[in-house]
Amino acid sequence: MKSYPRLILVVLCFAFYGLTSYGGIRAPDAEVVFRVAQNLANGNGFGVSSDMESWPGFGVATGKDSVLYAVYPPGESVALVPFIFAARWINSSRWYDGFSLPLSHYVDAGLVKILNHTEDPNPEPHALRFICSLFNILITTLVVLTYYGLAFKMTQSVDATFITSLLFAFGTVFWNYANTLFSEPLAVLLVLVSFKGLVMADAAVGGKFNSQKSWVWILSGLSLGLAVNTHTLTILCAPFFLWYIVRMAGGDRKAPLLWSAGLLIGLAILGSFNWIRFGDAFETGRSLSLHNRVEWVTFGSVIFWRNFYGLFLGAGKGLVWFCPAAVLGLLLWRNLHRIQRTLALPLSLMTGTVIGVISAYNDWHAGFCLGPRYTMMIIPFLLLPVAFWWKNISTRTRWIALPVVIVCCVHQLYFNLGEIFSFDHIVKWTYLSKGIDVFINNRFYLEWRFSPLTSLLEFERGPFLLSFVPLTNKVLWLILSAVTGGVLFFIARVFVDQKKPPSNK
């Protein structure tokens, strides 16, 4: 009973994530990260192999050795190198000749070719990205499996864990981020691995606290340090994870110190990386970049609250509209606080801090992508209360709640059937032709007339495997919604009638 739910999740993840994959790179920052990986695979170091032709200067800064470097941490680029080696070996057979490949946006004017429905006479760069785009399918599947293990350790309930993992995998924006090469899935995987190490040592959730297992604490801290090497924002987890350790350790100082040592190893790697490139351990290249400078607004200012509104209710990015499952977790937070108080307070303050910092960041919306991308690091934690709630409700209530889970999944299917990147470009160009700059005061992310919520399916189809289906996007969405809902209901109903275990007190 404990193993086959994981197998089901793996099969579902590969099936659904694979079916809706774009098969390429659609975001400019992901393209820059990929070009760093290419340079590493060529044995040429961490420089960017070439600037983006359609957007020179984006995502890069000139280092102290006059080489162009990415302004992003190196974690995902390093992890991509084996995939590039494998993709090059596969491409040596020229399997892609005569095959209609999905095009990546920032290679040989791929975006223009997509919108004009034309082929690229040089398919090899697209074939390389096509194969490497499988990276996030694998990583996001590992995120789901890690989340399953974490939730099971905390709830000791297979049915509650499976349903919540199903909701996490297909009822949140994580599904969309399995489609292309963003760094968030890998960063969240490392954050969850770090956190799971702490939960395994928490006696309050069935673990066994032992500060003598030095390697466990060091590896947990190192995992979070590597997450920072993948996405800098994950550093916000550090003080709250450390607080959790201190609370569970009581007067024992060894565990917090060992965990901090592991974290510092990871941060030292990033600091050395920055120093080698820019001569400053704290310089990521952002302050030297033409397009990617970090700017902050005053906490509590009018702009801060407008950004805060945009994160939760903005028509183009609001968590309520793009990931309602996370909002459900917020509404059920009391269940986590009641059962796991030692853990609930640090997680509550971590969530508030992340939201506050993002709201104070001028780039709170994270540009062209689906939903509030920077909040992805807290979404797994927001769903934990759902697991505790499901564990302790009656079978009748579970049957009522199951359609809500399925609706959340069908809602995300809508976003995955469309293609957010080309949609954003089309809307931007359409209004620019009318003399309207959609980016003034972040109108593009706040106003309903620009929102993908109502018109995403009227434009390009995202999944390359579904691009040959001769149906309109709306009709295809309705058909796939019925199929998806039926499959998930058939599988999930097994976990509805499980005998409810006694509550944790």
Secondary structure, DSSP 4 states (H G I P E B T S, - for coil): --SHHHHHHHHHHHHHHHHT--SS--SHHHHHHHHHHHHHHTT-TTB-SS--TTSTTTTEEE-TTS-EEESS-SHHHHHHHHHHHHHHHHHTT-TTTT--PPPPTTSSSHHHHHHHT---S--HHHHHHHHHTHHHHHHHHHHHHHHHHHHHHHH--HHHHHHHHHHHHHSSTTTGGGSS--SHHHHHHHHHHHHHHHHTT-GGGT----TT-HHHHHHHHHHHHHHHTT-GGGGGGHHHHHHHHHHHHTT--HHHHHHHHHHHHHHHHHHHHHHHHHS-TT--SGGG-SS----B--TTSHHHHHHHHHHHH-TTT-HHHH-HHHHHHHHTHHHHHHH-HHHHHHHHHHHHHHHHHHHTBTTTT-SSSSS-GGGGGTHHHHTHHHHHHHHHS-HHHHHHHHHHHHHHHHHHHHHHHB-HHHHHHHHHHHHHTTT--TTGGGHHHH-GGG-HHHHGGGS-B--STTTT--S-HHHHHHHHHHHHHHHHHHHHGGGTSSPPPPPP-
